[in-house]
Amino acid sequence: MLVQFVCGYRDIDLRDSFGLGHGSLIADHGSPGVRQKWIPRLRAGELAGIAITECHGGSRPAETRTQAVAGPGGTWLVTGRKTWISRLNEAAVFVLFFRTPDGRLAAAAVDATEEGLRRQPIPPTGLAGWAWGVLELDAVPIRRDDVLDGSGMRLLRQHFAGYRPLVTATALGGAAAVFDTVTARLSARQFSGELPRLRDSALITLGRAHVQLATALLGTVMASNVAEAGGAEAELWGAATKAHGIDVANTTVAELALLLGASGFRADCQTAKIRRDLNGLLYADGIHDSLYRAAGKHHVDGAKTTVPPPRSRLESAARTA
Ligand SMILES: Cc1cc2nc3c(=O)[nH]c(=O)nc-3n(C[C@H](O)[C@H](O)[C@H](O)COP(=O)(O)OP(=O)(O)OC[C@H]3O[C@@H](n4cnc5c(N)ncnc54)[C@H](O)[C@@H]3O)c2cc1C
């Protein structure tokens, strides 16, 4: 997971460098045939996109409207409209979430060259390394083999428990790069005599930013470990540490960037790009009010069914860490 931190340090656009990205859904839940088709290609560097979000709101995947109907030869034909889809042009395969003819939420691996797929790219303000926009499906065929094993909602939950820490580590890597840029620039200005002394306010910002980024990263490492171990609270930790880590990355970078002065406002400045990318991550892979809400609900529901009072629940989190 820390590989993604290093990738993010170089460029947040390197966010699926480690592992199979969304292709891990295919690796973990695909039929032998679908795994054989896609895993070697994904291992060789091709990308898997994920198509969940629809116009009615990405925070409500349970209300997915993209619908399959029975087609010829036991296939399903899927029709619908997915919005804000990343890797729109680059993905070799999409993990598509849709309703089966009997109304269940399911996921399938859909070849990006399949007839019936139409794309409308939309220029994004950040995370522009891959194309982004609308993916329309017009009677796209899905064979029995393409359908992933398990209920769509369970697949989503399991997948994002492991995927969100990777994204968060990438974002924190980007924020760490800004930290180093700002620190190096202040040191150089002081060393050259341009600044006779560094203001306390700048030093406080640096001290606070460093510990905030380090503790957010530690939380992310813990979430990743819980997910790898298949822990019962993996989804909770992946969601809460994603929301927290990306929030921390955004707020610390906003404060640090001020220490660069107007030079940090140039469009070609790497810090300005990182800020745009971090802004996109407030939405991509889960909007934060939904993620914090899910975590809050877990604590309340857990307290209803288990005896330990809140203090003991925090203690148990500390033991997990
Ligand atoms: C850069 C980027 C990349 C992305 N990549 C992908 C991708 O590859 N695949 C994919 O499927 N999606 C992708 N998304 C979409 C992303 O997952 C969604 O933006 C996210 O899930 C939130 O959905 P939404 O934008 O539709 O917001 P909504 O779900 O509409 O939420 C917007 C706001 O409305 C609030 N809200 C919702 N319901 C209510 C209510 N009943 N009452 C009051 N307030 C409410 C929410 O809490 C939130 O604050 C990407 C987004 C971005 C920005």
Ligand as a Chemical Component Dictionary entry (heavy atoms), coordinates in Angstrom:
data_LIG
# 
_chem_comp.id                   LIG 
_chem_comp.type                 NON-POLYMER 
_chem_comp.pdbx_formal_charge   0 
_chem_comp.three_letter_code    LIG 
# 
loop_
_chem_comp_atom.comp_id 
_chem_comp_atom.atom_id 
_chem_comp_atom.alt_atom_id 
_chem_comp_atom.type_symbol 
_chem_comp_atom.charge 
_chem_comp_atom.model_Cartn_x 
_chem_comp_atom.model_Cartn_y 
_chem_comp_atom.model_Cartn_z 
_chem_comp_atom.pdbx_ordinal 
LIG C1  C1  C 0 -12.874 12.730 -10.490 1  
LIG C2  C2  C 0 -14.005 11.781 -10.279 2  
LIG C3  C3  C 0 -13.883 10.470 -10.702 3  
LIG C4  C4  C 0 -14.956 9.584  -10.545 4  
LIG N1  N1  N 0 -14.841 8.321  -11.037 5  
LIG C5  C5  C 0 -15.904 7.493  -10.987 6  
LIG C6  C6  C 0 -15.836 6.194  -11.586 7  
LIG O1  O1  O 0 -14.821 5.795  -12.153 8  
LIG N2  N2  N 0 -16.926 5.392  -11.521 9  
LIG C7  C7  C 0 -18.076 5.790  -10.901 10 
LIG O2  O2  O 0 -19.020 5.007  -10.868 11 
LIG N3  N3  N 0 -18.176 7.024  -10.347 12 
LIG C8  C8  C 0 -17.122 7.874  -10.373 13 
LIG N4  N4  N 0 -17.207 9.130  -9.829  14 
LIG C9  C9  C 0 -18.448 9.531  -9.205  15 
LIG C10 C10 C 0 -18.351 9.551  -7.691  16 
LIG O3  O3  O 0 -18.283 8.230  -7.199  17 
LIG C11 C11 C 0 -19.592 10.305 -7.200  18 
LIG O4  O4  O 0 -19.365 11.673 -7.484  19 
LIG C12 C12 C 0 -19.873 10.123 -5.742  20 
LIG O5  O5  O 0 -20.231 8.793  -5.460  21 
LIG C13 C13 C 0 -21.009 11.041 -5.301  22 
LIG O6  O6  O 0 -22.089 10.925 -6.160  23 
LIG P1  P1  P 0 -22.726 12.237 -6.849  24 
LIG O7  O7  O 0 -21.654 13.116 -7.352  25 
LIG O8  O8  O 0 -23.752 11.766 -7.793  26 
LIG O9  O9  O 0 -23.371 13.012 -5.627  27 
LIG P2  P2  P 0 -24.755 12.718 -4.897  28 
LIG O10 O10 O 0 -24.881 11.291 -4.524  29 
LIG O11 O11 O 0 -25.853 13.336 -5.695  30 
LIG O12 O12 O 0 -24.516 13.569 -3.617  31 
LIG C14 C14 C 0 -24.287 14.991 -3.712  32 
LIG C15 C15 C 0 -24.653 15.604 -2.387  33 
LIG O13 O13 O 0 -26.056 15.446 -2.181  34 
LIG C16 C16 C 0 -26.255 14.879 -0.900  35 
LIG N5  N5  N 0 -27.466 14.089 -0.849  36 
LIG C17 C17 C 0 -27.737 12.919 -1.454  37 
LIG N6  N6  N 0 -28.962 12.497 -1.111  38 
LIG C18 C18 C 0 -29.466 13.428 -0.274  39 
LIG C19 C19 C 0 -30.679 13.574 0.439   40 
LIG N7  N7  N 0 -31.632 12.646 0.363   41 
LIG N8  N8  N 0 -30.843 14.660 1.206   42 
LIG C20 C20 C 0 -29.888 15.615 1.300   43 
LIG N9  N9  N 0 -28.730 15.546 0.649   44 
LIG C21 C21 C 0 -28.509 14.467 -0.119  45 
LIG C22 C22 C 0 -25.050 13.999 -0.670  46 
LIG O14 O14 O 0 -24.884 13.696 0.679   47 
LIG C23 C23 C 0 -23.960 14.910 -1.203  48 
LIG O15 O15 O 0 -23.531 15.854 -0.273  49 
LIG C24 C24 C 0 -16.153 10.021 -9.939  50 
LIG C25 C25 C 0 -16.259 11.342 -9.483  51 
LIG C26 C26 C 0 -15.199 12.215 -9.650  52 
LIG C27 C27 C 0 -15.344 13.633 -9.166  53 
# 
loop_
_chem_comp_bond.comp_id 
_chem_comp_bond.atom_id_1 
_chem_comp_bond.atom_id_2 
_chem_comp_bond.value_order 
_chem_comp_bond.pdbx_ordinal 
LIG C1  C2  SING 1  
LIG C2  C3  SING 2  
LIG C2  C26 DOUB 3  
LIG C3  C4  DOUB 4  
LIG C4  N1  SING 5  
LIG C4  C24 SING 6  
LIG N1  C5  DOUB 7  
LIG C5  C6  SING 8  
LIG C5  C8  SING 9  
LIG C6  O1  DOUB 10 
LIG C6  N2  SING 11 
LIG N2  C7  SING 12 
LIG C7  O2  DOUB 13 
LIG C7  N3  SING 14 
LIG N3  C8  DOUB 15 
LIG C8  N4  SING 16 
LIG N4  C9  SING 17 
LIG N4  C24 SING 18 
LIG C9  C10 SING 19 
LIG C10 O3  SING 20 
LIG C10 C11 SING 21 
LIG C11 O4  SING 22 
LIG C11 C12 SING 23 
LIG C12 O5  SING 24 
LIG C12 C13 SING 25 
LIG C13 O6  SING 26 
LIG O6  P1  SING 27 
LIG P1  O7  DOUB 28 
LIG P1  O8  SING 29 
LIG P1  O9  SING 30 
LIG O9  P2  SING 31 
LIG P2  O10 DOUB 32 
LIG P2  O11 SING 33 
LIG P2  O12 SING 34 
LIG O12 C14 SING 35 
LIG C14 C15 SING 36 
LIG C15 O13 SING 37 
LIG C15 C23 SING 38 
LIG O13 C16 SING 39 
LIG C16 N5  SING 40 
LIG C16 C22 SING 41 
LIG N5  C17 SING 42 
LIG N5  C21 SING 43 
LIG C17 N6  DOUB 44 
LIG N6  C18 SING 45 
LIG C18 C19 SING 46 
LIG C18 C21 DOUB 47 
LIG C19 N7  SING 48 
LIG C19 N8  DOUB 49 
LIG N8  C20 SING 50 
LIG C20 N9  DOUB 51 
LIG N9  C21 SING 52 
LIG C22 O14 SING 53 
LIG C22 C23 SING 54 
LIG C23 O15 SING 55 
LIG C24 C25 DOUB 56 
LIG C25 C26 SING 57 
LIG C26 C27 SING 58 
# 
